């Protein structure tokens, strides 16, 4: 591959008083990397500073959630931000500020700039008694004048603290579900006093907040806002009205930059666009506001830009001055350096599955650890810093299975100096990624297959495709360590009558095209993530009439709020019908018998040519059991779905951890 010339991407740019070394930005994203709530710990610093060392010029890290003037004895209720106190901000904690100073110092040492975003985020407070987002249906408290003034003072206090920590810029968050957004939106701001009205009046809260930040004591810093290019909400502002408000704010002379995204935090599209959207799909919103504001106010666009070549094209064509590439840096903290050095084939490209941000918005464990589906270092940065080193002894290692777990075990073991042979029974590496990539909106999953293939070649892993490995095959190589990553197969339900009928097929066979599927298709699902909608959409786009019967209250029950609406919108767009709350009892040649998931009532459904089963997976661990029983090889590991079928991140992390251990 010839070296790509990045004329714009790696050129410096002046943003107010701040000189940014290049145009690549980690826009602020609360991935919850710290494992000490309310503090900046070593995990936080390791996660975000790695991007600075990897060549990202603008480091936004994670937002500063600001407190509210709650009434006396009111509970710490902040709606969307469970785990953060409402009566006190993290910046009021001296330990937090000390950690922030250390973090900003590391960012500066790497040659990047540090931006602090200030956010009032709560479904409890709003300009009017109208729910802020569809994710919450309770009415908020309508702010009074004294409360508004108190909140504005908090912006000033927080800005002073950020300046004292050494921040190069401060960004006031005015998009999605934030308080600033609710004042800007004609849906949530129905006030008739000075804080409401038309576009020129609704900006007052944002302007007053910017004044407080600008007037805060400390060194001069760049000042900007995060703004939605359009809401995509009934009655909300469109791009024209967003541009109008942004222009009026710019006219105050307070702004050095505007960070533009599109969408909101619940619904379709989300401002965290998944692989169902094209790269930089809403880039026109950046171009429009850039034309409105002129050259003095720089425009940053964020919205599924994960490829440096696409980023360069957008800069060349005038869509923006800076590019938000958060998830590109999560997938590969070194992607910027690799691009600048011409090593594009070594970049692990984000596949836009959105798991990193999805889970961070709804943490189910405490302390929470972030994850990336394809980068095993995420959430484990401190461990990798301490443990990733050359092996004390180079060993002969055999890996069986070329899915994510097997490839990552082979990749990391080879990087540490081991000699690795990898057996894969298929014609290509990638495992289940080869199935997922066949569906519309998931074709970017193939990028991870390319990455693993490129890495196996670059590192010299001996890959043997179309090869079934047994105990004898493995032992013939005299390995000192073996990793069994033989994956999983579809689960066949034991409690359903009629599975042997000829029109019953497995979902995997339907999407790979090895089973014939008729025109009228019933998909019966006991899987609550992406597998069912992926297969349903694939068949619908083939012209099939598809109805999904799911055991749960909705399709994609385990998909988080940033992404589930986009999935369901795709189901509507391709005509997939969804019937919830049913469990399959019996399949007959002329129909299906279901029982209610909750009430016990029976239902009969007819007129289907094919029945497609999606019941999850069972591990394939027989070869591992045989090797353990044989006992001749001291180090035998089982990895990924061969151990427990879960999701991509778990397989990636498990395999890489084994590679780190051998």
Residue pairs with C-beta under 8 A, 6 or more apart in sequence:
1 344
1 345
3 342
4 308
4 309
4 312
4 339
4 342
4 344
6 308
6 312
6 339
6 340
7 312
7 316
8 23
8 312
8 315
8 316
9 22
9 23
9 24
9 308
9 311
9 312
9 315
9 323
9 339
10 22
10 23
10 340
11 22
11 23
12 19
12 20
12 21
12 22
12 57
13 19
13 20
13 22
13 23
13 298
13 321
13 322
14 20
15 169
15 222
15 224
15 256
15 257
15 298
15 321
15 322
16 169
16 220
16 221
16 222
16 223
16 256
16 257
17 220
17 221
17 222
17 256
18 113
18 168
18 169
18 221
18 222
18 256
19 113
20 57
20 58
20 113
20 322
21 57
21 111
21 112
21 113
22 55
22 56
22 57
22 336
23 57
23 311
23 315
23 321
23 322
23 323
24 55
24 56
24 57
24 58
24 308
24 311
24 322
24 323
24 325
24 336
25 56
25 57
25 58
25 60
25 300
25 302
25 322
25 323
25 324
25 325
26 48
26 51
26 56
26 58
26 59
26 60
26 61
26 324
26 325
26 326
26 329
27 58
27 60
27 226
27 259
27 261
27 300
27 302
27 324
27 326
28 60
28 61
28 62
28 63
28 115
28 117
28 171
28 173
28 226
29 60
29 62
29 326
29 357
29 360
30 62
30 63
30 360
30 361
31 47
31 62
31 330
31 356
31 357
31 360
31 370
32 62
32 360
32 363
32 368
32 370
33 43
33 44
33 47
33 48
33 62
33 370
33 379
34 40
34 41
34 43
34 44
34 62
35 41
35 43
35 367
35 368
35 369
36 367
37 83
37 84
37 367
38 84
38 85
38 90
38 93
38 95
38 96
39 90
39 93
39 95
39 96
39 99
40 96
40 98
40 99
40 100
40 102
40 103
41 99
42 382
43 379
43 381
43 382
44 61
44 62
44 99
44 103
45 99
45 102
45 103
45 106
46 381
46 382
46 385
47 370
47 378
47 379
47 381
48 59
48 61
48 62
48 103
48 107
49 59
49 103
49 106
49 107
49 110
50 333
50 381
51 59
51 112
51 329
51 333
51 336
52 59
52 106
52 107
52 110
52 111
52 112
53 110
53 333
54 329
54 332
54 333
54 334
54 335
54 336
54 337
55 334
55 335
55 336
55 337
55 339
55 340
56 112
56 325
56 329
56 333
56 336
57 111
57 112
57 113
57 336
58 112
58 113
58 115
58 300
58 322
59 107
59 112
59 113
59 114
59 115
60 115
60 117
60 171
60 326
61 103
61 114
61 115
61 116
63 117
63 118
63 119
63 121
63 173
64 89
64 90
64 91
64 116
64 117
64 118
64 119
64 158
64 162
65 78
65 81
65 84
65 89
65 90
65 119
65 120
65 121
66 89
66 91
66 118
66 119
66 120
66 151
66 154
66 155
66 158
67 85
67 86
67 87
67 88
67 89
67 92
67 154
68 78
68 86
68 87
68 120
68 122
68 124
68 125
68 147
68 151
68 154
69 147
69 150
69 151
69 154
70 76
70 86
70 87
74 86
75 86
76 85
76 86
76 87
77 86
77 122
77 124
78 84
78 85
78 86
78 121
78 122
78 123
78 124
79 122
79 123
79 124
79 132
79 136
80 121
80 122
80 123
80 133
80 135
80 136
80 177
80 265
80 361
81 121
81 122
82 363
83 363
83 366
84 90
86 122
86 124
89 154
89 158
90 96
91 97
91 100
91 157
91 158
91 161
91 162
92 161
97 161
97 164
97 165
100 162
100 165
101 165
101 166
103 114
104 114
104 165
104 166
104 167
105 166
107 113
107 114
108 114
108 166
113 168
113 169
114 166
114 167
114 168
114 169
115 167
115 168
115 169
115 170
115 171
115 222
116 162
116 165
116 167
116 169
116 170
116 171
117 170
117 171
117 172
117 173
117 226
118 155
118 158
118 159
118 162
118 170
118 171
118 172
118 173
118 209
118 213
119 173
119 178
120 151
120 154
120 173
120 178
120 179
120 180
121 173
121 177
121 178
121 179
122 140
122 179
123 131
123 132
123 133
123 135
123 136
123 138
123 140
123 177
124 140
124 141
125 140
125 141
125 143
125 147
125 151
125 179
126 132
126 140
126 141
126 142
126 143
126 179
126 182
126 188
127 142
127 143
127 182
127 183
127 188
127 189
127 190
127 191
127 195
127 196
127 205
128 142
128 182
128 188
128 189
128 190
128 191
128 196
129 139
129 140
129 141
129 142
130 139
130 140
130 187
130 188
130 190
131 137
131 138
131 139
131 140
131 188
132 140
132 177
132 181
132 182
132 188
133 176
133 177
133 264
133 265
133 266
134 266
134 267
135 177
135 265
135 266
135 561
143 151
145 193
148 195
148 205
151 179
152 205
152 208
152 209
152 212
153 212
155 172
155 209
155 212
155 213
156 212
156 213
156 215
156 216
157 216
159 170
159 212
159 213
159 216
159 218
160 216
160 217
160 218
162 170
162 218
162 221
163 170
163 216
163 217
163 218
163 219
163 221
164 218
167 221
168 221
168 222
169 221
169 222
169 223
169 224
169 256
169 257
170 213
170 221
170 222
170 223
170 224
171 223
171 224
171 225
171 226
171 257
171 259
172 180
172 206
172 209
172 210
172 213
172 223
172 224
172 225
172 226
173 180
173 225
173 226
174 180
174 181
174 184
174 206
174 225
174 226
174 227
174 228
175 181
175 226
175 227
175 228
175 261
175 271
176 228
176 263
176 264
176 265
176 271
177 264
177 265
177 266
179 205
180 205
180 206
180 209
180 225
181 188
181 228
182 188
182 189
183 189
183 195
183 202
183 203
183 204
183 205
183 206
184 202
184 203
184 206
184 237
184 245
185 202
185 231
185 233
185 236
185 237
186 202
186 235
186 236
186 237
186 241
187 231
187 233
187 234
187 235
187 236
189 195
189 196
189 202
190 196
191 197
194 201
194 204
195 201
195 202
195 204
195 205
196 202
199 237
199 241
199 244
199 245
199 248
200 244
200 245
200 248
202 245
203 245
203 248
203 249
206 225
206 249
207 249
207 252
207 254
210 223
210 225
210 249
210 252
210 254
210 255
211 254
213 223
214 223
214 254
222 256
222 257
223 254
223 255
223 256
223 257
224 255
224 256
224 257
224 258
224 259
224 300
225 246
225 249
225 255
225 258
225 259
226 259
226 261
227 242
227 245
227 246
227 258
227 259
227 260
227 261
227 289
228 237
228 242
228 260
228 261
228 262
228 263
228 264
228 271
229 239
229 242
229 260
229 261
229 262
229 282
229 285
229 286
229 288
229 289
230 236
230 237
230 238
230 239
230 242
230 262
230 282
230 285
231 237
231 238
231 242
231 263
231 264
232 262
232 263
232 264
232 267
232 268
232 269
233 264
233 267
237 245
239 284
239 285
239 288
242 285
242 289
243 288
243 289
243 292
246 258
246 289
246 292
246 293
247 289
247 292
247 293
249 255
250 258
250 292
250 293
250 297
255 293
255 297
256 297
256 298
257 297
257 298
257 299
257 300
257 321
257 322
258 289
258 293
258 297
258 298
258 299
258 300
259 300
259 302
259 324
260 285
260 286
260 289
260 299
260 300
260 301
260 302
260 320
261 271
261 282
261 301
261 302
261 303
261 324
262 269
262 271
262 282
262 285
262 303
263 269
263 270
263 271
263 272
263 273
263 282
264 270
264 271
265 271
265 361
265 561
265 562
266 561
266 562
266 565
267 565
268 565
268 566
268 568
268 569
269 277
269 282
269 566
270 354
270 562
270 563
270 565
270 566
271 303
272 354
272 357
272 358
272 562
272 563
273 281
273 282
273 303
273 304
273 352
273 566
274 304
274 352
274 353
274 354
274 441
274 562
274 563
274 566
275 351
275 352
275 353
275 441
275 442
275 443
275 444
275 445
276 441
276 566
276 567
276 570
277 303
277 304
277 352
277 566
278 304
279 304
279 305
279 306
279 307
279 310
280 301
280 303
280 304
280 305
280 310
280 314
280 319
281 303
281 304
282 303
283 301
283 303
283 314
283 319
283 320
284 319
285 301
286 299
286 300
286 301
286 314
286 319
286 320
287 317
287 318
287 319
287 320
289 299
290 299
290 318
290 319
290 320
290 321
293 299
298 321
298 322
299 320
299 321
299 322
300 320
300 321
300 322
300 323
300 324
301 314
301 319
301 320
301 322
301 323
301 324
302 323
302 324
302 325
302 326
303 324
304 327
304 352
305 311
305 314
305 323
305 324
305 325
305 328
306 325
306 327
306 328
306 331
306 349
306 350
306 352
307 328
307 349
308 325
308 328
308 335
308 336
308 339
308 344
308 347
309 344
311 323
311 325
314 320
314 323
315 321
315 323
325 335
327 350
327 352
327 354
327 356
327 357
328 335
328 349
328 350
329 335
329 336
330 350
330 356
330 372
330 375
330 378
331 348
331 349
331 350
331 351
331 372
331 374
331 375
332 338
332 347
332 348
332 349
332 350
332 375
333 377
335 347
335 348
335 349
338 344
338 346
338 347
339 347
345 454
345 458
346 454
346 455
346 458
347 451
348 374
348 375
348 448
348 451
349 444
349 447
349 448
349 451
350 374
351 373
351 374
351 444
351 445
351 447
351 448
352 444
353 373
353 445
353 648
354 560
354 562
354 563
355 371
355 372
355 373
355 647
355 648
355 649
356 370
356 371
356 372
356 373
356 378
357 562
358 559
358 560
358 561
358 562
358 563
359 368
359 370
359 371
359 560
360 368
360 370
361 560
361 561
361 562
362 560
362 561
369 379
369 380
370 378
370 379
371 378
371 379
371 649
371 653
372 378
372 379
372 649
372 652
373 647
373 648
373 649
373 652
374 404
374 448
374 451
374 648
374 649
374 652
375 652
376 408
376 412
376 652
376 653
376 655
376 656
376 657
377 384
377 656
380 653
384 660
387 660
388 412
388 416
388 660
389 416
390 416
390 417
391 413
391 416
391 417
391 418
391 662
394 417
394 418
394 419
395 418
395 419
395 479
395 480
395 481
395 635
395 662
396 418
396 419
396 421
396 477
396 478
396 479
396 480
396 481
397 410
397 413
397 418
397 419
397 420
397 421
397 479
397 480
397 481
397 482
397 483
397 662
398 420
398 421
398 422
398 423
398 469
398 474
398 477
398 479
398 481
398 482
398 483
399 406
399 409
399 410
399 413
399 420
399 421
399 422
399 423
399 482
399 483
399 485
400 406
400 422
400 423
400 469
400 474
400 482
400 483
400 484
400 485
400 486
400 623
401 423
401 424
401 431
401 483
401 484
401 485
401 486
401 487
401 639
401 640
401 642
402 422
402 423
402 424
402 426
402 428
402 429
402 430
402 431
402 452
402 463
402 465
402 485
403 429
403 430
403 431
403 432
403 433
403 485
403 487
403 640
403 641
403 651
404 430
404 431
404 433
404 448
404 452
404 640
404 648
404 651
404 652
404 655
405 485
405 487
405 639
405 640
405 641
405 642
405 651
405 652
405 654
405 655
406 422
406 424
406 431
406 483
406 485
406 639
406 640
406 655
407 422
407 429
407 430
407 452
407 455
407 456
407 655
408 452
408 651
408 652
408 655
408 656
408 659
409 483
409 485
409 637
409 639
409 655
409 656
409 658
409 659
410 420
410 422
410 456
410 461
410 483
410 659
411 452
411 455
411 456
411 459
411 461
411 656
411 659
412 655
412 656
412 658
412 659
412 660
413 420
413 481
413 483
413 658
413 659
413 662
414 420
414 459
414 460
414 461
414 659
415 459
415 659
416 659
416 660
416 662
418 481
418 662
420 461
420 462
421 461
421 462
421 464
421 477
421 479
422 456
422 461
422 462
422 463
422 464
423 464
423 467
423 468
423 469
423 473
424 463
424 464
424 465
424 466
424 467
425 466
425 467
425 468
425 469
426 434
426 465
426 466
427 465
427 466
428 434
428 449
428 453
428 465
429 449
429 452
429 453
429 456
429 463
429 465
430 437
430 446
430 448
430 449
430 452
431 487
432 487
432 641
433 445
433 446
433 448
433 449
433 648
434 449
435 508
435 511
435 512
436 442
436 445
436 530
436 534
437 443
437 444
437 445
437 446
437 449
438 511
438 512
438 538
439 511
439 534
439 535
439 537
439 538
440 537
440 538
440 541
440 570
441 537
441 570
442 530
442 534
455 461
456 463
467 473
469 623
470 623
471 623
471 626
471 627
471 630
474 482
474 627
474 633
475 632
475 633
479 633
480 633
480 634
480 635
481 633
481 634
481 635
481 636
481 637
481 662
482 627
482 633
482 635
482 636
482 637
483 637
483 638
483 639
483 655
483 658
483 662
484 621
484 623
484 624
484 627
484 636
484 637
484 638
484 639
484 642
485 638
485 639
485 640
485 642
485 655
486 620
486 621
486 622
486 623
486 624
486 642
487 619
487 620
487 640
487 641
487 642
488 617
488 618
488 619
488 620
488 641
488 642
488 645
489 617
489 618
489 620
490 506
490 507
490 508
490 613
490 614
490 615
490 616
490 617
490 618
491 615
491 616
491 617
491 618
492 499
492 506
492 613
492 615
493 499
493 526
493 584
493 613
493 615
496 584
496 585
496 586
496 587
497 585
497 586
497 587
498 504
498 586
498 587
498 588
499 587
499 613
501 587
501 588
501 589
501 611
503 518
503 589
503 608
503 609
503 610
503 611
504 587
504 610
504 611
504 613
505 515
505 516
505 517
505 610
505 611
505 612
505 613
506 515
506 612
506 613
506 614
507 523
507 531
507 532
507 535
507 612
507 613
507 614
509 515
510 517
510 535
510 538
510 539
510 610
510 612
511 534
511 535
511 538
511 539
516 610
517 539
517 542
517 544
517 609
517 610
517 612
518 544
518 608
518 609
518 610
519 543
519 544
519 545
519 609
520 544
520 545
520 607
520 608
520 609
520 610
521 539
521 544
521 545
521 546
521 547
521 608
521 609
521 610
521 611
521 612
522 547
522 549
522 592
522 605
522 608
522 610
522 611
522 612
523 532
523 535
523 536
523 539
523 546
523 547
523 548
523 549
523 612
523 614
524 549
524 584
524 592
524 611
524 612
524 613
524 614
524 615
525 532
525 548
525 549
525 550
525 551
525 555
525 614
525 615
526 550
526 551
526 583
526 614
526 615
526 616
527 614
527 615
527 616
528 550
528 552
528 556
528 557
528 558
528 559
529 556
529 558
529 559
529 647
530 556
530 559
530 567
531 614
532 548
532 550
532 555
532 556
532 614
533 548
533 555
533 556
533 567
533 568
533 570
533 571
533 576
535 612
535 614
536 546
536 548
536 571
536 576
537 570
537 571
537 574
537 576
539 546
539 612
540 546
540 574
540 575
540 576
541 574
545 575
546 574
546 575
546 576
546 577
547 576
547 577
547 578
547 579
547 605
547 608
548 555
548 571
548 576
548 577
548 578
548 579
549 579
549 582
549 584
549 592
549 594
549 605
550 557
550 578
550 579
550 580
550 581
550 582
551 581
551 582
551 583
551 597
552 580
552 581
552 597
553 580
553 581
554 564
554 568
554 578
554 580
555 567
555 568
555 571
555 578
555 580
556 564
556 567
556 568
559 567
571 578
579 605
580 597
581 596
581 597
581 598
582 594
582 595
582 596
582 597
582 603
583 594
583 595
583 596
583 597
584 592
584 593
584 594
585 593
585 594
585 595
585 602
586 592
586 593
587 593
587 611
590 606
591 604
591 605
591 606
591 607
591 608
592 604
592 605
592 606
592 608
592 611
593 602
593 603
593 604
594 602
594 603
594 604
594 605
595 601
595 602
595 603
596 602
596 603
616 645
617 641
617 645
618 645
619 641
619 642
619 643
619 644
619 645
620 641
620 642
621 638
621 642
621 643
624 636
624 638
624 642
627 633
627 636
628 636
635 662
637 658
637 661
637 662
639 651
639 654
639 655
639 658
640 650
640 651
640 654
640 655
641 651
643 654
644 650
